[in-house]
Each structure stands twice: as structure tokens, then as C-alpha cells.
Amino acid sequence: LSEAIKYSCNIYFSRVGLHAGIENIYKTASDFGFGEQYDINLPHKKTGTIPNREWKKRVFNDVWVAGDTVNISLGQGFLNVTPLELAVMTARIANGGYAVRPYIVSNSPSADYNRALFLKEPLVQPSTIDIVKNGMYRVINEKGGTAYWARIKEQGFEMSGKTGTAQVISKDKKESMEKTSDEIEKRFRNHGLFVAFAPFEEPKYAIVVVIEHGRSGSGAAAPIARDVLLFTQKNKIGFSQKEK
């Protein structure tokens, strides 16, 4: 798993997804923050879609098939997530599997909820989370990782993350245009995504960067996450003088 995360291996995730089954994927995705409505004191909030058998039957009056599970395992198909959900997922991985809730206003009830949360059991075993975190570290800090060139080089500030790409149009439609990547209109180019947390040993920050039509997460989104996370760590952004 750690190596599959490092290299972003679709075949591995497809096979594991089929082995786990859509209902297990659905439960774990929900546990880590997807499909949840967050009260963050902002209007026009959106919620993603984590599909399963019941959802497909209700929406399309159709049965779930193995190909649907493969698509979801790769973050494709019926799956629909928001940047906030990706940030929550990353935070819950970084903190060892505790279901923290996001908030903006400092006196939000979610702040007290989060503090009390760490007195309870995590969502999954620490050994499981450690494998995922190790894979995310290797994405950026080992040669061959999909975002190695965008790593933070200063010792003690290293980030861990995962690259992603969201297709705007289908691969078949793109190929039918008979154009190179540079010639394709910007509005048809893929979105670049990147999630990360830092520092690796005792994470304090989680981030998601989405570059619309940026083509790739490693090329467009990862360098921005690197710069933001290095700055926030060095300046201890978000922490009081006492906490610093």
C-alpha cells in the first residue's frame, strides 16, 4: 500500500477496491469526512457524493457493478468531493485517525468537540494509519514519488501528501480531438489536485490545493502546497504565542 501511494498505482487501488467492496469503501470514506455537511459559518456550502448500491438504485434505478467499484477506488465515476472534504480527510489521516471537524470562528462548538475527541478511540488502528502516512511521505520525499521534485528540502519541515488529477472530459473525447496536450483548449484540460500535511512527525497543518485546468497535481498544485506549508510552519501560523 505504501508503495502504491508513492507511485499512484491505479492497478493496485483497483484490485484492493474490488477486494474490499463498495460498502466498506463507503463506510471508510464517510468516517474520514466525505459526504458530510460541515457547519463552518459560511453560506452556499456544498456536499460531495459518496455512492454505493443504495445510492445508484435510488438515483438511476440500476444495479451496482464491479466497474463502478473500480471507478470509485480511483476517485472517478460517480464520486464527487469538495476541497473541504479533502482537507478534512487529510487532517484525519495526519492526526492518527480522529474525526476532527473544521471550523472558522474561534469560539465554534467544533473547537471544544475536537479537543475532547482525542480522549476517545481513533477511527482505525494506528498501524493502519501509519502505513498510509508513510506512503504519503514517500510521495514527496523519495525519488520516484509523484511529487518528489516539489518537496520541502529543509529538514524538520518535510510535508507528506498525495497527487491527484480530475478529468474535465473523457479520455476518449480528448483523444478524438487529435491534438497535443498543449493544443487542447484550457477549459478541457484536467484539474490538478494535491493534499498534504506537515510536519511529518507531529503534524500541525493539513492543506488541499486545487488548480482548475492545471493538468496535474504534481506540476501545478504541489508547489503551492509546499510554499504555503513551509511558510506556515516557519511562522507558526494559527498558534498563539503560548502555543508557539
C-alpha positions as a printed Julia matrix, in Angstrom:
244×3 Matrix{Float64}:
   0.0    0.0     0.0
   2.77   2.44    0.93
   4.47   1.91   -2.41
   1.2    2.15   -4.34
   0.56   5.54   -2.77
   4.1    6.67   -3.61
   3.75   5.76   -7.3
  -0.03   6.4    -7.53
  -0.65   2.89   -8.89
  -4.17   2.6   -10.32
  -3.96  -1.16  -10.78
  -3.2   -1.68   -7.09
  -6.09   0.51   -5.93
  -8.47  -1.16   -8.39
  -7.67  -4.62   -7.05
  -7.85  -3.56   -3.42
 -11.14  -1.78   -4.08
 -12.67  -4.91   -5.57
 -11.4   -6.96   -2.63
 -12.78  -4.52   -0.04
 -16.13  -3.96   -1.75
 -18.11  -0.78   -2.19
 -19.85  -0.88    1.2
 -16.54  -0.97    3.07
 -15.23   1.84    0.87
 -18.4    3.82    1.52
 -18.13   3.41    5.31
 -14.45   4.35    5.45
 -14.94   7.34    3.13
 -17.77   8.53    5.38
 -15.65   8.03    8.51
 -12.93  10.2     7.01
 -15.23  13.1     6.2
 -16.72  12.59    2.75
 -20.4   13.28    2.12
 -20.76  15.21    5.37
 -22.28  18.68    5.76
 -19.99  20.94    7.81
 -21.21  23.99    9.71
 -18.31  26.38    9.14
 -20.24  29.68    9.32
 -20.1   30.26    5.59
 -23.01  30.33    3.12
 -23.51  28.22   -0.02
 -21.9   25.09    1.37
 -21.68  22.07   -0.91
 -21.55  18.39   -0.05
 -19.92  15.7    -2.16
 -21.41  12.37   -3.2
 -20.11   9.04   -1.96
 -22.11   6.5    -3.95
 -22.97   2.91   -3.06
 -25.52   0.3    -4.13
 -28.45   2.05   -2.46
 -27.5    5.41   -4.0
 -27.28   4.05   -7.55
 -30.59   2.23   -7.2
 -32.27   5.37   -5.89
 -30.77   7.79   -8.41
 -30.55   5.66  -11.57
 -32.79   2.69  -10.71
 -29.88   0.46  -11.7
 -27.69  -2.15  -10.05
 -24.13  -1.64   -8.86
 -21.44  -3.43  -10.92
 -17.76  -4.21  -10.36
 -16.71  -1.45  -12.76
 -18.42   1.08  -10.52
 -16.3   -0.09   -7.6
 -13.12   0.21   -9.66
 -14.03   3.77  -10.65
 -14.68   4.79   -7.05
 -11.41   3.17   -5.95
  -9.6    5.55   -8.32
 -11.61   8.61   -7.34
 -13.62   8.57  -10.57
 -17.08   7.53  -11.77
 -19.98   8.76   -9.64
 -17.67  10.08   -6.92
 -17.93  13.8    -6.2
 -15.99  15.54   -3.43
 -15.35  19.1    -2.29
 -11.96  20.65   -1.42
 -13.13  20.99    2.19
 -13.86  17.25    2.36
 -10.39  16.52    1.0
  -8.88  18.79    3.66
 -10.85  17.05    6.41
  -9.75  13.64    5.14
  -6.12  14.77    5.15
  -6.41  16.17    8.68
  -7.98  12.94    9.96
  -5.16  10.9     8.43
  -2.49  13.28    9.75
  -3.79  13.25   13.33
  -3.85   9.47   13.56
  -7.48   8.8    12.66
  -9.5   11.18   14.84
 -12.64  12.64   13.24
 -11.94  16.35   13.75
 -14.43  18.85   12.38
 -13.4   22.01   10.52
 -14.35  25.47   11.78
 -13.5   29.1    11.06
 -14.82  31.08   14.04
 -12.54  30.51   17.04
 -15.34  30.03   19.58
 -17.11  27.44   17.44
 -18.54  24.43   19.32
 -16.42  22.3    16.98
 -13.27  23.55   18.74
 -14.38  22.01   22.04
 -15.59  18.92   20.21
 -12.16  18.44   18.62
 -10.31  18.78   21.9
 -12.5   16.14   23.58
 -12.21  13.84   20.58
  -8.64  12.82   21.37
  -9.75  11.18   24.6
 -11.62   8.59   22.52
 -10.5    5.76   20.26
  -9.4    6.65   16.69
 -11.38   5.57   13.64
  -8.87   2.88   12.7
  -5.85   1.18   14.18
  -2.71   3.39   14.43
  -0.72   0.79   12.48
  -3.1    1.21    9.51
  -2.85   4.99    9.54
   0.95   4.76    9.8
   1.11   2.8     6.52
  -0.93   5.47    4.75
   1.11   8.31    6.25
   4.33   6.56    5.28
   3.11   6.26    1.7
   2.23   9.94    1.63
   5.69  10.78    2.94
   7.27   8.73    0.16
   5.19  10.53   -2.5
   7.22  13.66   -1.83
  10.42  12.67   -0.1
  11.63   9.61   -2.05
  12.92   9.58   -5.61
  10.25   8.2    -7.91
   7.42   9.64   -5.82
   4.88  11.52   -7.93
   5.7   14.86   -6.23
   9.38  14.36   -5.35
  10.57  17.46   -7.16
   8.12  19.65   -5.17
   9.36  18.51   -1.75
  10.32  20.77    1.16
  14.07  20.39    1.39
  14.55  21.99    4.81
  14.95  19.33    7.48
  12.21  19.22   10.1
   9.64  20.87    7.83
   9.02  17.97    5.42
   5.48  17.53    4.16
   3.61  14.37    3.19
   0.91  14.27    0.55
  -0.86  12.77   -2.45
  -1.2   14.0    -6.0
  -4.44  13.8    -7.95
  -6.0   14.66  -11.29
  -9.66  15.37  -12.01
 -10.72  14.83  -15.61
 -12.87  17.54  -17.18
 -13.78  15.49  -20.26
 -13.45  11.81  -21.03
 -10.21  10.32  -22.31
 -11.99   9.17  -25.49
 -13.26  12.68  -26.22
  -9.83  14.16  -25.62
  -8.2   11.65  -27.98
 -10.83  12.35  -30.64
  -9.66  15.97  -30.78
  -6.39  14.75  -32.3
  -4.44  17.49  -30.56
  -1.4   17.54  -28.3
  -1.77  18.39  -24.63
  -0.57  21.95  -25.28
  -3.08  22.44  -28.1
  -6.17  21.38  -26.14
  -8.27  24.34  -25.02
  -7.69  25.3   -21.4
 -11.33  24.64  -20.46
 -10.89  20.97  -21.44
  -7.66  20.41  -19.51
  -7.6   18.34  -16.32
  -7.73  19.92  -12.87
  -4.65  19.43  -10.7
  -5.15  18.38   -7.05
  -2.8   17.93   -4.15
  -3.41  17.18   -0.46
  -0.7   17.34    2.18
   0.12  17.66    5.86
   3.19  18.82    7.76
   5.43  18.28    9.56
   5.61  14.52    9.19
   6.47  13.59   12.79
   3.95  15.79   14.63
   1.53  17.18   12.03
   0.03  20.61   12.71
  -1.25  21.61    9.27
  -3.33  19.99    6.54
  -3.92  21.53    3.13
  -5.67  20.9    -0.17
  -4.8   22.78   -3.36
  -6.99  22.61   -6.47
  -5.74  24.25   -9.68
  -8.54  24.42  -12.22
  -7.28  23.18  -15.59
  -3.79  22.88  -14.08
  -3.31  19.49  -15.81
  -1.62  17.69  -12.9
  -1.42  17.75   -9.14
   2.35  17.31   -9.07
   3.07  20.06  -11.57
   0.57  22.74  -10.61
  -0.79  22.13   -7.11
   2.09  20.56   -5.15
   4.5   23.54   -5.44
   1.82  25.85   -3.99
   1.17  23.49   -1.08
   4.93  23.3    -0.47
   5.3   27.08   -0.27
   2.26  27.52    1.97
   3.22  24.72    4.36
   6.81  25.91    4.66
   5.65  29.45    5.44
   3.03  28.37    7.99
   5.45  26.06    9.79
   8.24  28.62   10.0
   5.89  31.32   11.24
   3.71  29.0    13.36
   0.59  30.47   11.76
  -2.6   29.79   13.69
  -0.96  29.24   17.06
  -0.97  31.63   20.0
   2.27  32.97   21.46
   1.92  30.49   24.32
   1.48  27.58   21.95
   4.48  28.67   19.88
